[in-house]
Every structure is written in C-alpha cells, then in structure tokens.
C-alpha cells in the first residue's frame, strides 16, 4: 500500500489489503492512493484524458498497480450517497478485476464484470454498488 495523500479519511492499509485479497489478484500488487494532481497526470499520460479519474489499473510483467484518486473517490461517494469505505472497496475490487482481464467495453462484458464485483462485495459485507440510493437529507 502506498499513500501519496494524507491518510485522513482514507481507509486503513489493512482494509485495502483485505478488499484486494477478496478479488484474488493473480499477480503481485501495489495499491496507491493519490491526489488530484497525480491522478490527472497518470490519466493524461496513459489514457489521454485531461482529468483525474477514480481508479486506474496497470498490468506489467507479473505485477500490477491499482491507483485510486482519493478526492475523486470521496466526491463520488458523497454524490452517490454511499459510505466512503463501500466505494473504496468497490473500486479496489473493480481495479483488480481489470488486472485479471475483466472489461466493461460492451453490455455483455459489463454485466459479467458487475456480477463478479457484486458477489465479491457481498462476501465482504457490502451492498450492490450499482444500486445507488438517494442521499438522506441532513
């Protein structure tokens, strides 16, 4: 686990590792939590998109990296009315499934990947990440 941002609000390394193991990575793995600047630079360099994104996966040799952009993950969790831990768990699993070859390029592959994510997250005690409830009024 690597933290390139202050750890306040970011799940503990032990939780990130547990969620990663649940997705059964088939390679050595680094999970890195970054800020917006690094997230944007990585997305620009490797995906040619000029904005930060929630999760990026990089496979190389027998290793892999999953990079999560904390400000984006936190903003999405708030907007979707999800607990931050649940959203992090989902994105860790999502990133690792990409490393394992899962894609969501078309309807069929997306359904397959989503079903796998839902099963893994359910075993971890989380609900369906694709069922977004409206935020409760404050």
Residue frames as qw, qx, qy, qz and C-alpha x, y, z in Angstrom:
[[0.000, 0.890, 0.456, 0.000, 0.00, 0.00, 0.00],
 [0.415, 0.051, 0.015, 0.908, 1.24, 3.44, -0.88],
 [0.038, -0.867, -0.455, 0.201, -0.23, 6.72, 0.28],
 [0.410, 0.232, 0.153, 0.869, 0.63, 9.86, -1.70],
 [0.270, -0.642, -0.186, -0.693, -2.00, 11.87, 0.20],
 [0.237, -0.328, 0.627, -0.666, -2.64, 12.47, 3.91],
 [0.199, -0.113, -0.973, -0.030, -4.33, 9.39, 5.35],
 [0.273, 0.234, 0.514, -0.779, -7.20, 11.31, 6.94],
 [0.666, 0.371, 0.109, -0.638, -10.40, 9.84, 5.52],
 [0.561, 0.409, -0.671, -0.262, -8.57, 7.13, 3.56],
 [0.945, -0.258, -0.074, -0.187, -9.25, 3.52, 4.61],
 [0.514, -0.647, 0.561, 0.061, -6.51, 1.77, 6.55],
 [0.264, 0.499, -0.776, -0.280, -3.98, -0.35, 4.69],
 [0.248, -0.026, 0.950, -0.187, -5.39, -3.46, 6.37],
 [0.565, 0.504, 0.462, -0.462, -8.86, -2.78, 4.93],
 [0.466, 0.680, -0.358, -0.438, -7.49, -2.04, 1.46],
 [0.057, 0.388, -0.915, -0.098, -5.46, -5.27, 1.59],
 [0.420, 0.172, 0.834, -0.313, -8.48, -7.32, 2.71],
 [0.597, 0.621, 0.192, -0.470, -10.60, -5.95, -0.15],
 [0.334, 0.645, -0.604, -0.328, -7.78, -6.60, -2.62],
 [0.152, -0.216, 0.964, -0.040, -7.33, -10.21, -1.45],
 [0.564, 0.344, 0.614, -0.432, -11.07, -10.81, -1.86],
 [0.613, 0.677, -0.107, -0.394, -10.74, -10.05, -5.59],
 [0.885, -0.113, 0.396, 0.217, -7.93, -12.65, -5.79],
 [0.286, 0.847, -0.361, -0.267, -5.27, -10.82, -7.72],
 [0.976, 0.131, 0.104, 0.142, -3.25, -13.21, -9.84],
 [0.595, 0.519, -0.168, 0.590, -0.11, -11.09, -9.66],
 [0.424, -0.273, -0.364, 0.783, 1.96, -9.01, -7.28],
 [0.024, -0.806, -0.475, -0.353, 0.01, -5.89, -6.46],
 [0.244, -0.126, -0.292, 0.916, 0.52, -2.33, -5.29],
 [0.048, -0.825, -0.544, -0.145, -2.45, -0.18, -4.29],
 [0.346, -0.017, -0.097, 0.933, -1.58, 3.52, -4.38],
 [0.022, -0.847, -0.512, 0.141, -3.79, 6.33, -3.11],
 [0.411, 0.115, 0.161, 0.890, -3.07, 9.63, -4.88],
 [0.095, 0.605, 0.289, -0.736, -4.28, 13.21, -5.02],
 [0.560, 0.745, 0.281, -0.230, -5.87, 15.01, -7.95],
 [0.153, 0.823, -0.447, -0.317, -2.60, 16.23, -9.47],
 [0.220, -0.341, 0.896, 0.180, -1.04, 12.76, -9.72],
 [0.545, 0.367, 0.737, -0.161, -4.35, 11.19, -10.76],
 [0.474, 0.818, 0.066, -0.320, -4.72, 13.72, -13.58],
 [0.055, 0.709, -0.640, -0.291, -1.10, 13.24, -14.73],
 [0.370, -0.111, 0.920, 0.072, -1.48, 9.44, -14.85],
 [0.549, 0.558, 0.588, -0.203, -4.81, 9.60, -16.66],
 [0.347, 0.849, -0.174, -0.358, -3.42, 12.11, -19.17],
 [0.056, -0.593, 0.764, 0.248, -0.28, 10.05, -19.82],
 [0.226, -0.072, 0.969, 0.071, -1.85, 6.61, -20.08],
 [0.316, 0.537, 0.779, -0.067, -5.43, 7.27, -21.21],
 [0.204, 0.212, 0.340, 0.893, -5.04, 10.66, -22.90],
 [0.266, -0.777, -0.514, -0.245, -7.74, 12.20, -20.72],
 [0.243, 0.465, -0.251, 0.813, -7.04, 15.56, -19.12],
 [0.546, -0.563, 0.120, -0.609, -8.77, 14.91, -15.80],
 [0.138, -0.287, 0.888, -0.331, -8.31, 12.73, -12.77],
 [0.709, -0.143, -0.511, -0.464, -10.40, 9.57, -12.57],
 [0.745, -0.527, 0.189, -0.362, -11.43, 7.37, -9.66],
 [0.783, -0.327, 0.520, 0.102, -9.36, 4.23, -10.41],
 [0.534, 0.665, -0.478, -0.212, -6.65, 3.20, -12.85],
 [0.905, -0.220, 0.361, 0.047, -5.19, -0.28, -13.29],
 [0.340, 0.758, -0.537, -0.150, -1.76, -1.00, -14.72],
 [0.962, -0.114, 0.244, 0.047, -0.56, -4.52, -15.51],
 [0.369, 0.780, -0.506, -0.007, 3.09, -5.12, -16.30],
 [0.257, 0.365, -0.878, 0.170, 5.10, -8.32, -16.21],
 [0.470, -0.306, -0.825, 0.061, 3.88, -10.38, -13.29],
 [0.161, -0.289, -0.484, 0.810, 2.93, -7.29, -11.31],
 [0.013, -0.670, -0.555, -0.493, 0.10, -4.77, -11.23],
 [0.103, -0.092, -0.350, 0.927, -0.82, -1.40, -9.78],
 [0.104, -0.739, -0.631, -0.210, -4.23, -0.10, -8.81],
 [0.213, 0.034, -0.168, 0.962, -4.25, 3.67, -8.35],
 [0.139, -0.749, -0.647, -0.022, -7.14, 5.35, -6.57],
 [0.154, 0.400, -0.026, 0.903, -7.58, 9.13, -6.59],
 [0.189, -0.361, -0.735, 0.541, -8.84, 9.98, -3.10],
 [0.188, 0.293, 0.147, -0.926, -10.50, 13.34, -3.88],
 [0.463, 0.057, -0.564, -0.682, -12.45, 11.78, -6.77],
 [0.405, -0.203, -0.890, 0.044, -13.43, 8.68, -4.76],
 [0.086, -0.334, -0.602, 0.720, -14.58, 10.85, -1.84],
 [0.296, 0.229, -0.098, -0.922, -16.56, 13.21, -4.10],
 [0.476, -0.035, -0.726, -0.495, -18.28, 10.30, -5.87],
 [0.299, -0.262, -0.869, 0.293, -19.19, 8.60, -2.60],
 [0.084, 0.342, 0.392, -0.850, -20.79, 11.83, -1.31],
 [0.372, 0.203, -0.336, -0.841, -22.63, 12.45, -4.60],
 [0.535, -0.049, -0.770, -0.344, -23.94, 8.88, -4.69],
 [0.649, -0.494, 0.154, -0.558, -24.88, 8.79, -1.01],
 [0.912, 0.016, -0.398, 0.094, -22.54, 5.86, -0.37],
 [0.654, -0.711, 0.180, 0.182, -20.29, 5.23, 2.60],
 [0.207, 0.826, -0.507, -0.138, -16.72, 6.08, 1.61],
 [0.419, -0.361, 0.833, 0.001, -15.48, 2.64, 2.72],
 [0.724, 0.358, 0.576, -0.122, -18.02, 0.92, 0.48],
 [0.541, 0.827, -0.066, -0.137, -16.98, 3.00, -2.53],
 [0.048, -0.720, 0.689, 0.069, -13.29, 2.33, -1.87],
 [0.602, -0.106, 0.789, -0.053, -13.96, -1.41, -1.54],
 [0.720, 0.588, 0.344, -0.136, -15.83, -1.38, -4.84],
 [0.408, 0.867, -0.270, -0.093, -13.09, 0.48, -6.68],
 [0.286, -0.560, 0.777, 0.042, -10.31, -1.73, -5.28],
 [0.674, 0.152, 0.721, -0.051, -12.21, -4.81, -6.46],
 [0.600, 0.767, 0.155, -0.164, -13.02, -3.14, -9.79],
 [0.146, 0.844, -0.497, -0.138, -9.37, -2.25, -10.40],
 [0.397, -0.361, 0.843, 0.035, -8.14, -5.75, -9.58],
 [0.721, 0.383, 0.567, -0.109, -10.73, -7.34, -11.84],
 [0.482, 0.843, -0.168, -0.167, -9.33, -5.21, -14.67],
 [0.093, -0.662, 0.741, 0.068, -5.90, -6.64, -13.88],
 [0.543, -0.028, 0.836, -0.076, -7.45, -10.12, -14.10],
 [0.129, 0.048, 0.767, 0.626, -8.73, -9.36, -17.59],
 [0.143, 0.681, 0.700, -0.161, -12.28, -8.23, -16.91],
 [0.105, 0.040, 0.247, 0.962, -13.53, -5.35, -19.05],
 [0.254, 0.613, 0.614, -0.427, -16.74, -3.37, -19.46],
 [0.082, -0.238, 0.468, 0.847, -16.39, -2.39, -23.11],
 [0.397, -0.165, -0.601, -0.674, -19.79, -3.73, -24.13],
 [0.670, -0.367, 0.040, -0.644, -23.06, -4.68, -22.43],
 [0.938, -0.087, -0.333, -0.051, -22.22, -8.37, -22.06],
 [0.619, 0.190, -0.479, 0.592, -18.73, -7.87, -20.61],
 [0.155, -0.437, 0.278, -0.841, -20.02, -5.11, -18.33],
 [0.804, -0.344, -0.094, -0.475, -22.76, -7.39, -16.93],
 [0.888, 0.007, -0.403, 0.220, -20.19, -10.13, -16.32],
 [0.384, 0.304, -0.429, 0.759, -17.78, -7.78, -14.53],
 [0.381, -0.438, 0.150, -0.800, -20.53, -6.14, -12.46],
 [0.889, -0.276, -0.245, -0.270, -21.91, -9.52, -11.37],
 [0.766, 0.076, -0.443, 0.460, -18.44, -10.57, -10.22],
 [0.095, 0.387, -0.325, 0.858, -17.98, -7.28, -8.32],
 [0.625, -0.422, -0.030, -0.656, -21.36, -7.66, -6.61],
 [0.917, -0.180, -0.355, 0.003, -20.54, -11.25, -5.49],
 [0.590, 0.169, -0.431, 0.661, -17.15, -10.25, -4.08],
 [0.100, -0.396, 0.225, -0.885, -18.51, -7.18, -2.31],
 [0.760, -0.399, -0.201, -0.472, -21.41, -9.14, -0.85],
 [0.854, -0.108, -0.426, 0.277, -18.91, -11.60, 0.69],
 [0.384, 0.193, -0.341, 0.836, -17.14, -8.59, 2.22],
 [0.138, -0.558, -0.653, 0.493, -20.41, -7.33, 3.74],
 [0.071, 0.327, -0.108, -0.936, -21.11, -4.53, 1.26],
 [0.584, 0.543, 0.483, -0.361, -24.25, -3.99, -0.79],
 [0.635, 0.493, 0.456, 0.383, -24.63, -3.77, -4.55],
 [0.300, -0.415, 0.066, 0.857, -22.50, -0.80, -5.66],
 [0.041, 0.176, 0.581, 0.794, -24.70, -0.28, -8.71],
 [0.264, -0.724, -0.619, -0.153, -27.81, 0.36, -6.62],
 [0.230, 0.164, -0.230, 0.931, -27.41, 3.98, -5.71],
 [0.205, -0.721, -0.643, 0.157, -29.74, 5.27, -3.07],
 [0.068, 0.826, 0.094, 0.552, -30.59, 8.94, -2.84],
 [0.310, 0.176, -0.549, 0.756, -28.67, 10.74, -0.11],
 [0.315, -0.670, -0.649, 0.174, -30.63, 11.26, 3.08],
 [0.011, 0.855, 0.061, 0.515, -31.50, 14.87, 3.86],
 [0.415, 0.163, -0.556, 0.702, -29.28, 16.39, 6.55]]
